[in-house]
Amino acid sequence: MMSDKKWHHLRAKIRALRTKIKNHFINPGEYLSQNVEYLPPWSQSYREWLVQQPKRLDWDRWLMMGMIGFTVGFIGFLLHNVIDAIEEPILEKALDLAKEDKIGIVWCWRVGMGVILATLSSVIIVYFRPSAGGSGIPELIAFLNGTSIRHIYNVRTLLAKFASCAFAVSAGLFAGPEGPMIHIGALVGAGLSQFKSDSMGINLAYFQRFRNPEDRRNFISAGAAAGVSSAFGAPVGGLLFSMEEVSSFWSNRLTWQVFFCSMIAAFTTNIFNSAFLGFHYQGSFGLLKESNILFKSKLEILNNIIIFIPTICLGIIGGGLGSLFVFLNLKIVRLKDWLETFSFSNRFKKLLKIAEVILIITLTATISTTLPLARQCQKPRCYAANAIEANQITQESCSVNYAGIPHPMPPVTGDMGAAGTFDCMKHFNEVPIKTGVSANGKWRYTNQTYNELSSLLYTSQDHAINQLLSRGTHKQYSPEGDKYSDASDYKAWMDPGAIALIGAASFFAGVSRLTISLTVIMIEITNDVTMLLPIMTAIMVAKIVGDQLTHPIYHALLEVKCIPILDEEPVVYTQDPNGRSVLRNLELHTVSEVMTRTVTTLNQKVNVVDLASSLKGNKHMSFPVLDEKGYCGTINRIDLIQLLQHPELFQLPDEPPKTNVLKFHSVHTDKLHEDEASILDSAIEHGSEKNLYILPYTNRSSIALPDSFSLHRAYLLLRTLGIRVLVLLDDRNMPSGILTRKDLMGFAVEEKLQASITRSLSESDPNTQTTITTVTTGINSIGPCSINQYTVS
């Protein structure tokens, strides 16, 4: 029998592997982030600006939602057509060479074009815009949760994202434009709603009332939903994705506005797709075709209760494989980060990143080119004009010999509009037959043979997935097809395409842990309502299994990218005296156990030189402000830097406070100053013996709590209200500590609670004496409290 000590040691090792219950330490990384308030600061400057705003209803808000939806929908149309325009000639040339049995030349062609395109894609990211790398969804989630990341919403990021995505997908990498389209939609929502761009020097005097954190986040949420709507053709799924996954703050009014935005995006993409194919006008503008449904199912099958047995099995497998994917993703990325810790130059590190992409595309192109050689060419066992007829084929209605001319692209029941055919001209002696004109205007030829793997690997990824999900193909290609009856039979549910759809949904759920939005998206992209209950079942089972193993993929990537984010509920473990992991109830603890005790405070009138020197000597982002009665509000670092750029606000110590207040947008901005050091140096040089009156720019509605407040409820307040910092007060109404996002990160709470519990068990005083030294200049003692380059507070 295993002893208790060994058993607990084994459980501890298992827990170290299970990222679901492990709070990872957020190390300094390449991302420069800061916490942002959900609501604008309630200061005198803000109130004066608010009075000047015109009294409008919501018509301009609805107009902006429509503009965002149209723009995102049009960009989605452009992106897909650019990808098709680059990809189709490459695949067409590869098919022509493969039919001549020139596999070596095919390999050189696909690898060469793939390396060129993939290198272009990676160079754009590595050298010009690193913030445009990846899908952008983790950064989007972080921003809507309250953490702003530098350059993540920038017009240059938008352009780099578009170009890099187009080259990467066209290169043949196993990647799609759907994830980047979500980030592109968010970029459009962030930029278009503000009607200004610092990068392009644009600052139009329109929609200025939307230039506040609350409205900006709402439009970004709408843009993300529009991105999903355009990429998948799923407007309802886009709304639910934004609500379920990316947004931390939501309202009923926002639901209708985002729904309208998603609808406009899907409508715009479909309208342009109806008229253009690869930028060639088709003369059918406004005709919404079936092809606008991404993976349309051409046959609805009757389900049976027995289908839920393989559905549950697929849910378990999908949840497990999805968690394994997340786990391996984390470990590989952390391994790469570890390798970069060696003393390599930045230039060499960038070259390594590009070399990694070249290696991946070489392997991908090699597999895609050579894998079809493992399958011999064969003839379809029977011919059917459509999916319904295919499911009605029986041994009696079709001879074993081939009957009829197949469609040039398997499955023969659906035209995917590819660049060519998958006939095996080399291995059969039949004379090729001209069967008609393809979607790109070229004649189709066939000798009535095909290669199954070529139909997946010599075409675009959308077409390949469409073929995997097609119904009735087992009747045409499999000699076992006679075991299945027609679509009205008791066994009709045993369709490989239907089971493939369930498997795809379960794996997606195992990776992302999406539920409602994923269900709706899967139905919208296939137009198959009959599979609703099996898809729901598979997704629920996959999520339950995955939640027991790892974090969702986006949460895991947030950890890898060193971006702090607060979950809906804190999960904190500490060790008891026997070394066992114990889940802590934070309602039994107070904020004083985890707060930062050394506090930097400012008086309402502060010396300019001392203020600039203090800002130069620390990286704090928020500062409590004191008046004659004690605590009266907070002011953030960015606003202080803005004020120091206005020498007209400086005054001598004996002068009364100035009555003129700067306009709100002259002071408040959401971006860090890149020239902060020079601004502070200038203030130190020219601000001698002068004071700055900061009370008119102080957030007087900043929330303060007693330092004996419940830790759990403080966590919920900070996250739910989108607060930058919670100031904790003692009995004298003086700040005794502050609570920031950094203090409430899982690893930080675990460490501090463990130390507090250890002190309690050793019968020592758990509360150390807090000392705040008042300085005549109005600045008090400063303590270390930083993540990345700036304090996340």
C-alpha positions in Angstrom: 0.0 0.0 0.0 1.2 3.6 -0.8 1.8 5.6 2.3 -0.1 8.9 2.9 3.1 10.9 2.4 3.9 9.3 -0.9 0.3 9.7 -2.0 0.2 13.4 -1.2 3.6 13.8 -3.0 2.1 12.1 -6.1 -1.0 14.3 -6.0 1.2 17.4 -5.7 3.2 16.4 -8.8 0.0 15.8 -10.7 -1.3 19.2 -9.7 1.8 20.8 -11.0 0.9 19.4 -14.4 -2.7 20.4 -14.3 -2.8 24.0 -15.3 -6.5 24.3 -14.4 -5.8 24.6 -10.7 -2.3 26.1 -10.9 -2.0 29.9 -10.8 1.0 30.7 -13.0 3.4 33.5 -12.0 3.2 36.5 -14.3 6.8 37.2 -15.2 8.0 40.3 -17.0 7.4 39.8 -20.7 7.4 41.7 -24.0 3.9 43.1 -23.5 3.6 46.6 -21.9 0.3 46.6 -20.2 -1.7 48.9 -17.9 -5.0 48.6 -16.1 -7.8 50.9 -17.3 -11.0 52.0 -15.7 -14.3 51.0 -17.2 -15.9 54.4 -16.5 -14.2 57.7 -17.1 -12.8 59.5 -14.0 -15.5 61.6 -12.2 -13.6 64.8 -11.9 -14.4 68.4 -12.2 -12.9 68.5 -15.7 -15.0 65.5 -16.8 -18.2 67.0 -15.4 -17.6 70.3 -17.2 -17.0 68.4 -20.5 -20.1 66.3 -19.9 -22.3 69.5 -19.6 -21.1 70.7 -23.0 -22.0 67.5 -24.8 -25.2 67.8 -27.0 -28.3 66.1 -25.7 -28.8 63.2 -28.2 -30.8 60.1 -28.1 -29.0 56.9 -29.3 -29.4 57.4 -33.0 -25.7 58.2 -33.4 -24.7 55.1 -31.4 -26.8 52.9 -33.7 -25.3 54.7 -36.7 -21.8 54.0 -35.4 -22.7 50.3 -34.9 -23.9 50.1 -38.5 -20.7 51.8 -39.8 -18.6 49.3 -37.8 -20.6 46.4 -39.1 -20.3 47.5 -42.7 -16.6 48.1 -42.5 -15.8 44.8 -40.8 -18.0 43.0 -43.3 -16.3 44.6 -46.3 -12.8 43.8 -44.8 -13.9 40.2 -44.3 -14.9 40.0 -48.0 -11.6 41.5 -49.1 -9.5 39.2 -46.9 -11.2 36.0 -48.2 -10.9 37.1 -51.8 -7.2 38.1 -51.4 -6.5 34.7 -50.0 -8.3 33.0 -52.8 -6.6 35.1 -55.4 -3.2 34.1 -54.1 -3.9 30.5 -53.2 -5.9 29.2 -56.2 -3.1 29.6 -58.8 -0.7 27.8 -56.5 -3.0 24.9 -56.0 -4.0 24.8 -59.6 -0.4 24.6 -60.7 0.3 21.8 -58.2 -2.7 19.8 -59.4 -1.6 20.1 -63.0 1.9 18.9 -62.2 0.5 16.1 -60.0 -1.6 14.7 -62.8 1.6 14.4 -64.9 3.1 12.4 -62.0 5.8 15.1 -61.4 5.6 14.8 -57.6 9.2 16.1 -57.1 8.4 19.3 -59.0 5.1 19.6 -57.1 7.0 19.4 -53.8 9.5 22.1 -54.9 6.6 24.3 -56.1 4.5 24.1 -52.9 7.5 24.4 -50.6 9.0 27.3 -52.5 5.7 29.3 -52.7 4.9 28.4 -49.1 8.3 29.6 -47.9 8.0 32.9 -49.8 4.5 33.7 -48.5 5.2 32.4 -44.9 8.4 34.5 -44.8 6.5 37.6 -45.9 3.9 36.9 -43.2 6.4 36.5 -40.4 8.7 39.4 -41.5 5.7 41.8 -41.2 5.1 40.6 -37.6 8.7 40.2 -36.4 10.2 43.4 -37.8 7.3 45.8 -38.2 4.4 45.0 -35.9 4.8 42.4 -33.2 1.5 43.4 -31.6 -0.3 42.0 -34.7 1.0 38.4 -34.1 -1.3 35.6 -33.3 -5.1 35.6 -33.4 -5.3 38.7 -31.1 -8.2 37.2 -29.1 -6.3 36.9 -25.8 -5.3 40.6 -26.1 -8.9 41.5 -26.9 -10.2 39.6 -23.8 -7.5 41.3 -21.7 -8.5 44.8 -22.8 -12.2 44.2 -22.3 -11.3 42.8 -18.8 -9.4 46.0 -18.0 -5.8 45.5 -19.1 -4.7 47.7 -22.0 -1.7 46.6 -24.1 0.4 48.9 -26.1 -0.2 49.2 -29.9 -2.9 46.4 -29.8 -5.5 48.9 -31.2 -3.5 50.8 -33.8 -4.2 51.3 -37.6 -0.7 49.9 -38.3 -1.6 46.8 -36.4 -4.7 46.5 -38.6 -2.8 46.7 -41.8 -0.1 44.3 -40.6 -2.8 41.9 -39.4 -4.6 41.9 -42.7 -1.4 41.4 -44.8 0.2 38.8 -42.5 -3.0 36.7 -42.3 -3.5 36.8 -46.0 0.1 35.5 -46.7 0.0 32.9 -43.9 -3.2 31.3 -45.0 -2.3 31.4 -48.7 1.1 29.8 -47.9 -0.7 26.6 -46.9 -0.2 26.8 -43.1 -2.9 25.0 -41.1 -4.4 28.3 -40.1 -7.5 30.3 -41.0 -8.6 33.9 -41.1 -11.4 33.5 -38.5 -9.3 34.3 -35.4 -7.5 37.3 -37.0 -10.9 38.6 -38.3 -12.1 38.9 -34.7 -9.1 41.1 -33.8 -9.6 43.0 -37.0 -13.2 43.7 -36.1 -12.1 44.9 -32.7 -9.5 47.2 -34.3 -12.2 48.7 -36.5 -14.5 49.2 -33.5 -11.7 50.8 -31.5 -10.6 53.2 -34.3 -13.7 54.1 -36.2 -15.7 54.9 -33.1 -13.1 57.5 -32.0 -12.7 59.2 -35.4 -9.1 59.8 -34.7 -5.7 58.2 -35.2 -2.5 59.3 -33.6 -0.5 57.2 -36.1 -2.1 58.9 -39.1 -2.4 62.3 -37.5 -6.2 62.3 -37.8 -8.5 63.9 -35.2 -11.9 64.7 -36.6 -14.5 66.6 -34.6 -17.2 63.9 -34.9 -18.5 61.5 -32.4 -16.4 63.0 -29.6 -18.8 61.9 -27.0 -17.7 58.3 -27.6 -14.2 59.1 -26.6 -14.5 57.6 -23.2 -13.5 54.1 -21.9 -17.0 52.8 -21.5 -18.2 53.5 -25.1 -14.8 52.5 -26.6 -15.1 49.0 -24.9 -18.7 48.6 -26.1 -17.7 49.4 -29.7 -14.8 47.0 -29.5 -17.1 44.3 -28.3 -19.4 45.0 -31.3 -16.4 44.9 -33.6 -15.3 41.5 -32.3 -18.9 40.2 -32.8 -18.9 41.6 -36.3 -15.6 39.8 -37.0 -17.1 36.5 -36.1 -20.2 37.3 -38.1 -18.2 38.1 -41.2 -15.7 35.2 -40.9 -18.2 32.4 -40.2 -21.4 33.9 -41.7 -22.9 33.6 -38.2 -24.4 36.9 -36.9 -26.1 35.3 -33.9 -23.0 33.3 -33.1 -21.0 36.5 -33.2 -23.2 38.2 -30.7 -23.0 35.3 -28.3 -19.3 34.9 -28.7 -18.7 38.5 -27.7 -21.1 38.1 -24.8 -19.8 34.8 -23.6 -16.1 34.9 -24.2 -14.5 38.3 -24.7 -16.6 40.8 -22.9 -16.4 41.3 -19.1 -19.1 44.0 -19.0 -22.5 43.7 -20.7 -26.0 45.2 -20.7 -29.3 44.5 -22.3 -29.1 47.7 -24.5 -25.7 46.6 -25.7 -27.1 43.2 -26.8 -29.4 44.8 -29.4 -26.7 47.2 -30.6 -24.2 44.4 -31.1 -26.8 42.2 -32.7 -27.5 45.0 -35.2 -23.7 45.4 -35.9 -23.3 41.6 -36.4 -26.3 41.5 -38.8 -24.9 44.4 -40.9 -21.4 42.7 -41.1 -22.9 39.4 -42.3 -25.2 41.1 -44.7 -22.3 43.2 -46.2 -20.0 40.1 -46.6 -22.8 38.1 -48.3 -23.8 40.9 -50.6 -20.3 41.3 -51.9 -19.7 37.6 -52.1 -22.9 37.3 -54.2 -21.4 39.5 -56.9 -17.7 38.8 -56.8 -15.7 35.6 -56.9 -12.0 36.2 -56.7 -12.6 39.9 -57.6 -14.3 38.8 -60.8 -17.8 40.3 -61.1 -20.4 37.5 -61.6 -23.4 39.6 -62.5 -25.6 38.5 -59.6 -25.3 41.4 -57.1 -27.8 41.0 -54.3 -28.5 37.3 -54.9 -27.8 35.6 -51.6 -26.6 32.1 -52.6 -26.3 28.9 -50.6 -22.5 29.2 -51.0 -22.6 32.0 -48.5 -23.2 29.3 -45.9 -19.6 28.2 -45.0 -20.1 24.4 -44.7 -23.7 23.9 -45.8 -25.1 20.5 -45.3 -27.1 19.4 -48.3 -28.9 16.6 -46.6 -30.8 16.6 -43.3 -30.8 13.1 -41.7 -33.1 11.7 -39.2 -31.4 11.3 -35.8 -31.8 8.4 -33.4 -31.4 8.2 -29.6 -28.5 5.8 -30.3 -26.5 8.7 -31.7 -26.0 10.1 -28.2 -23.7 7.1 -27.3 -21.0 8.1 -29.8 -21.7 11.7 -29.1 -20.8 11.4 -25.4 -17.7 9.4 -26.4 -16.7 12.0 -28.8 -17.3 14.7 -26.2 -15.0 12.9 -23.7 -12.3 12.4 -26.4 -12.7 16.0 -27.7 -12.4 17.4 -24.1 -9.3 15.3 -23.4 -7.6 16.1 -26.7 -8.5 19.8 -26.4 -6.9 19.9 -23.0 -3.8 18.0 -24.3 -3.5 20.6 -27.1 -3.7 23.5 -24.5 -1.1 21.7 -22.3 1.3 21.1 -25.1 0.8 24.6 -26.4 1.8 26.0 -23.1 4.8 23.8 -22.7 6.2 24.4 -26.2 5.8 28.2 -25.8 7.5 28.2 -22.4 10.3 26.1 -23.9 10.8 28.7 -26.6 10.7 31.5 -24.0 13.4 29.6 -22.0 15.6 29.2 -25.1 15.3 33.0 -25.7 16.8 33.6 -22.2 20.2 32.7 -23.5 22.5 35.5 -24.6 21.3 35.9 -28.1 21.2 39.2 -29.8 17.8 40.6 -30.7 18.6 40.3 -34.4 19.4 36.6 -34.0 16.2 36.0 -32.0 14.2 37.6 -34.8 15.9 35.4 -37.4 15.1 32.3 -35.3 11.4 33.2 -35.3 11.4 33.5 -39.0 13.3 30.2 -39.4 10.7 28.5 -37.2 8.0 29.6 -39.6 10.0 28.3 -42.6 10.5 25.0 -40.9 6.8 24.6 -40.2 5.7 25.5 -43.7 8.3 23.1 -45.1 7.0 20.2 -43.0 3.4 21.2 -43.8 3.9 21.4 -47.6 5.9 18.1 -47.5 3.1 16.2 -45.8 0.4 17.8 -48.0 2.3 16.8 -51.1 3.4 13.3 -50.3 0.6 11.9 -48.1 -1.8 11.3 -51.1 0.8 8.9 -52.4 -0.2 6.5 -49.6 -3.6 6.0 -51.3 -4.2 4.5 -54.7 -6.5 6.1 -57.2 -9.9 4.5 -57.6 -13.3 4.9 -59.2 -16.4 5.9 -57.4 -18.6 2.9 -56.8 -21.7 4.7 -58.0 -22.9 8.1 -59.2 -25.5 10.4 -57.7 -26.6 13.9 -58.8 -27.0 15.1 -55.2 -26.9 14.1 -51.6 -30.5 13.0 -51.3 -30.0 10.6 -54.2 -26.8 9.4 -52.7 -28.5 8.2 -49.6 -31.1 6.4 -51.6 -28.5 4.2 -53.4 -28.8 0.5 -52.6 -27.2 -2.6 -54.1 -30.3 -3.1 -56.2 -30.3 0.4 -57.7 -26.6 0.5 -58.5 -24.4 -2.1 -60.1 -20.9 -2.8 -58.8 -19.6 -1.5 -62.1 -19.2 2.2 -62.4 -22.3 3.9 -63.7 -22.1 7.5 -64.8 -19.6 10.3 -64.9 -18.6 11.6 -61.5 -18.4 15.2 -60.6 -14.8 16.4 -61.0 -14.3 17.0 -57.3 -15.2 14.4 -54.7 -17.6 14.2 -53.0 -19.6 14.0 -56.1 -22.6 15.4 -54.4 -21.3 18.9 -54.0 -19.5 21.5 -56.1 -16.8 23.2 -54.0 -15.7 25.4 -56.8 -12.0 24.4 -56.7 -9.3 25.2 -59.2 -9.2 21.8 -60.8 -10.0 18.1 -60.5 -8.5 15.2 -58.6 -8.5 12.7 -61.4 -5.6 10.2 -61.6 -4.8 10.5 -65.3 -1.5 8.6 -65.0 -2.9 5.3 -63.7 -5.9 4.7 -66.0 -6.2 4.5 -69.8 -9.7 6.0 -70.2 -9.9 9.0 -72.4 -10.5 12.2 -70.4 -14.1 13.5 -70.8 -15.0 17.2 -70.9 -17.8 17.6 -68.3 -18.4 21.4 -68.2 -17.0 24.7 -67.1 -15.7 25.1 -63.5 -16.3 28.1 -61.3 -13.1 29.8 -62.4 -14.1 29.5 -66.1 -11.9 26.5 -67.0 -13.1 23.3 -68.6 -13.4 20.3 -66.4 -11.9 17.0 -67.5 -12.2 13.6 -65.9 -11.2 10.0 -66.5 -13.7 8.8 -63.8 -11.0 8.3 -61.1 -10.0 10.1 -58.0 -7.6 10.2 -55.0 -9.3 10.6 -51.6 -6.4 12.4 -49.8 -5.8 14.7 -52.8 -9.4 16.0 -52.3 -8.3 17.2 -48.9 -4.7 18.3 -49.3 -4.7 19.8 -52.8 -7.4 22.3 -52.1 -8.1 25.1 -49.8 -8.8 24.4 -46.1 -12.5 25.6 -46.4 -13.1 23.1 -49.2 -11.4 20.3 -47.4 -13.5 20.8 -44.2 -16.6 21.1 -46.4 -15.8 17.7 -47.9 -15.2 16.1 -44.5 -18.6 17.3 -43.3 -20.4 16.3 -46.5 -23.3 13.9 -46.2 -24.0 10.7 -48.2 -20.4 10.2 -49.5 -20.2 6.8 -48.0 -22.8 5.7 -50.5 -20.6 6.7 -53.4 -17.1 5.9 -52.3 -17.3 3.0 -49.8 -17.9 -0.6 -50.8 -19.6 -0.9 -47.4 -22.2 1.7 -48.4 -24.9 -0.8 -48.9 -25.0 -1.4 -45.1 -26.6 2.0 -44.7 -30.2 2.6 -45.7 -31.9 5.7 -47.1 -32.4 8.9 -45.2 -35.7 7.9 -43.7 -34.4 4.7 -42.2 -33.7 3.9 -38.6 -29.9 3.8 -39.3 -29.7 7.1 -41.2 -27.9 8.8 -38.4 -24.8 6.7 -39.1 -23.4 9.2 -41.6 -19.6 9.9 -41.5 -20.2 13.6 -42.2 -22.6 14.0 -39.4 -20.3 12.3 -36.9 -17.4 14.4 -38.2 -19.4 17.6 -37.4 -20.0 16.4 -33.8 -16.3 15.5 -33.4 -15.3 19.0 -34.7 -17.6 20.7 -32.2 -16.3 18.6 -29.3 -12.7 19.3 -30.0 -13.3 23.0 -30.5 -15.2 23.0 -27.1 -12.3 21.1 -25.5 -9.9 23.8 -26.6 -11.9 27.0 -26.1 -14.6 25.9 -23.6 -17.2 27.9 -25.5 -20.8 26.5 -25.1 -23.7 28.6 -26.3 -21.9 30.6 -28.9 -20.1 27.5 -30.3 -23.4 25.6 -30.6 -25.0 28.5 -32.5 -21.9 29.0 -34.7 -21.8 25.3 -35.7 -25.5 25.4 -36.6 -25.2 28.6 -38.6 -22.1 27.5 -40.6 -23.7 24.1 -41.6 -27.4 25.1 -41.7 -28.2 21.7 -40.1 -30.7 22.2 -37.3 -31.3 18.4 -37.0 -27.8 18.1 -35.4 -28.5 20.6 -32.7 -29.0 18.3 -29.7 -26.0 16.0 -30.5 -23.8 19.1 -30.9 -25.0 20.5 -27.6 -24.4 17.2 -25.9 -20.9 16.9 -27.3 -20.0 20.5 -26.4 -21.2 20.1 -22.8 -19.4 16.9 -22.2 -16.2 18.3 -23.8 -16.3 21.4 -21.6 -16.9 19.3 -18.4 -14.0 17.1 -19.2 -11.7 20.0 -20.3 -12.5 22.1 -17.2 -11.1 19.3 -15.0 -7.8 19.3 -16.8 -6.6 22.7 -18.1 -7.5 26.3 -18.6 -9.1 27.3 -21.9 -6.7 28.1 -24.7 -7.2 31.9 -24.5 -6.7 32.0 -20.7 -3.6 29.9 -21.1 -2.2 32.2 -23.8 -2.9 35.2 -21.5 -0.5 33.5 -19.0 2.1 32.8 -21.7 2.0 36.4 -22.9 2.3 37.7 -19.3 -1.0 39.6 -19.4 -2.8 39.9 -16.1 -6.5 39.1 -16.1 -9.0 38.5 -13.3 -11.4 35.5 -13.7 -15.0 35.8 -12.6 -14.3 33.9 -9.4 -10.9 33.6 -7.7 -9.5 30.1 -7.2 -6.8 30.0 -4.5 -5.0 27.1 -3.0 -2.7 27.1 0.0 -0.9 24.3 1.9 -1.9 23.1 5.3 0.7 22.0 7.9 0.7 18.5 6.4 1.6 19.8 3.0 -1.8 19.2 1.4 -3.3 21.6 -1.0 -6.4 23.3 0.4 -8.9 25.4 -1.6 -9.3 28.7 0.3 -12.6 30.5 0.9 -11.7 34.1 0.5 -14.7 35.2 2.5 -12.7 34.1 5.6 -9.9 36.5 4.8 -9.6 40.3 4.8 -8.0 42.6 2.3 -5.3 43.6 4.8 -3.7 40.2 4.3 -2.9 40.8 0.6 -2.9 44.5 0.1 0.2 46.5 -0.8 1.1 48.3 2.4 3.5 51.0 1.3 1.5 53.7 -0.4 2.4 56.7 -2.4 -0.1 59.6 -1.8 -0.3 63.1 -3.2 -1.7 66.2 -1.6 -4.2 68.3 -3.5 -1.5 70.9 -4.1 1.9 69.3 -4.8 5.3 70.7 -5.7 6.0 70.3 -9.4 9.7 69.3 -9.1 8.9 66.8 -6.3 6.0 65.4 -8.3 8.1 64.9 -11.5 11.0 63.4 -9.5 8.6 61.0 -7.8 7.1 59.9 -11.1 10.5 59.5 -12.6 11.6 57.3 -9.7 8.6 54.8 -9.8 6.3 53.2 -12.2 3.0 53.4 -10.3 -0.1 54.0 -12.3 -2.5 55.3 -9.6 -2.1 57.6 -6.6 -4.5 58.4 -3.7 -5.1 62.1 -3.3 -5.5 63.8 0.2 -7.1 67.0 1.3 -7.5 68.5 4.7 -10.1 65.8 5.7 -8.0 62.9 4.5 -8.6 60.7 1.4 -10.6 62.4 -1.3 -9.9 60.4 -4.6 -7.3 59.1 -7.0 -5.4 60.4 -10.0 -3.6 58.3 -12.5 -0.1 58.6 -13.9 -1.1 59.4 -17.5 -3.2 62.4 -16.3 -0.3 63.7 -14.2 2.1 63.5 -17.1 -0.5 65.4 -19.2 -0.8 68.1 -16.5 3.0 68.5 -16.4 2.9 69.5 -20.1 0.9 72.6 -19.2 3.2 75.1 -17.4 0.3 77.6 -17.3 -1.2 75.5 -14.5 1.9 75.9 -12.3 1.6 78.5 -9.6 3.6 79.9 -6.7 2.9 78.5 -3.2 1.1 81.6 -2.0 -1.2 82.0 -5.0 -4.8 80.8 -4.8 -5.9 77.8 -6.9 -6.7 78.8 -10.5 -10.3 78.6 -11.5 -9.8 77.8 -15.2 -9.7 74.0 -15.7 -8.3 72.2 -18.7 -10.7 70.4 -21.0 -11.3 66.8 -20.2 -9.7 65.4 -23.4 -6.7 67.7 -23.0 -5.9 65.8 -19.8 -7.4 62.4 -20.0 -6.0 59.8 -22.5 -5.7 56.1 -22.4 -2.2 55.9 -23.8 1.2 55.9 -22.1 3.5 58.7 -23.2 6.4 57.5 -25.2 8.4 60.7 -24.4 7.6 60.5 -20.7 11.2 60.9 -19.6 11.7 64.1 -21.5 8.4 65.6 -20.1 9.5 64.8 -16.5 13.0 66.3 -17.1 11.5 69.5 -18.5 9.1 69.8 -15.5 12.1 69.3 -13.1 14.0 72.0 -14.9 11.2 74.6 -15.2 9.0 73.9 -12.2 11.2 75.0 -9.3 9.3 76.5 -6.4 6.0 76.1 -8.2 3.0 74.0 -7.2 0.3 72.1 -9.2 -3.3 72.0 -8.0 -4.5 68.5 -9.0 -7.9 68.4 -7.3 -10.0 69.4 -10.4 -8.5 66.4 -12.2 -8.9 63.9 -9.4 -11.4 61.1 -9.7 -13.7 61.9 -6.7 -15.8 58.7 -7.2 -12.9 56.4 -6.8 -14.0 53.6 -4.4 -12.3 53.2 -1.0 -12.9 50.4 1.5 -11.9 49.8 5.1 -8.9 47.6 5.4 -11.0 45.0 7.3 -13.2 44.4 4.2 -13.8 40.9 2.9 -11.2 39.8 0.4 -13.7 37.9 -1.7 -16.0 40.9 -2.0 -13.2 43.2 -2.8 -12.2 41.0 -5.6 -15.7 41.0 -7.0 -15.9 44.8 -6.7 -12.6 45.4 -8.5 -13.4 43.0 -11.3 -17.1 43.6 -11.8 -16.9 47.4 -11.7 -13.8 47.6 -13.8 -11.8 49.6 -11.2 -8.2 50.4 -11.6 -7.3 50.5 -7.9 -9.1 50.0 -4.5 -7.8 52.3 -1.8 -8.0 50.8 1.7 -8.5 53.2 4.6 -7.8 53.0 8.3 -10.0 54.4 11.1 -8.5 57.9 10.5 -9.7 58.0 6.8 -6.1 57.7 5.7 -4.8 55.2 3.1 -3.3 52.2 4.8 -2.9 50.2 1.6 -4.0 49.7 -2.0 -5.4 46.8 -3.8 -4.6 46.4 -7.5 -5.1 43.8 -10.2 -1.5 42.6 -9.5 -2.4 42.0 -5.8 -5.4 39.9 -6.8 -3.6 37.7 -9.3 -3.9 34.1 -8.2 -0.2 33.6 -7.6 0.1 36.8 -5.5 -2.9 35.9 -3.3 -1.6 32.4 -2.8 1.8 33.7 -1.7 0.5 36.3 0.7 -2.2 34.1 2.2 0.3 31.3 2.7 2.6 33.7 4.5 -0.3 35.1 6.6 -1.5 31.6 7.5 2.1 30.5 8.4 2.5 33.5 10.7 -0.8 32.8 12.4 0.2 29.2 13.0 3.4 30.3 14.5 1.4 32.6 16.8 3.1 35.7 15.4 1.3 38.9 14.6 0.0 38.6 11.0 -0.3 42.4 10.6 2.8 44.3 10.1 2.9 47.9 11.1 2.1 50.2 8.2 4.2 53.4 8.1 3.3 56.3 5.9 5.8 59.2 6.2 4.1 62.5 5.3 6.4 64.8 3.3 5.8 68.5 3.2 5.9 68.4 -0.6 2.8 66.2 -0.6 4.4 63.0 -1.7 4.6 60.0 0.7 6.8 56.9 0.8 6.9 54.7 -2.3 6.9 50.9 -2.4 7.6 48.5 -5.2 4.5 47.3 -7.0 5.2 46.6 -10.6 4.4 44.1 -13.3 6.2 44.4 -16.7 7.4 48.0 -17.0 4.5 49.7 -15.3 2.5 48.9 -12.3 -0.8 47.3 -13.3 -2.9 49.4 -11.0 
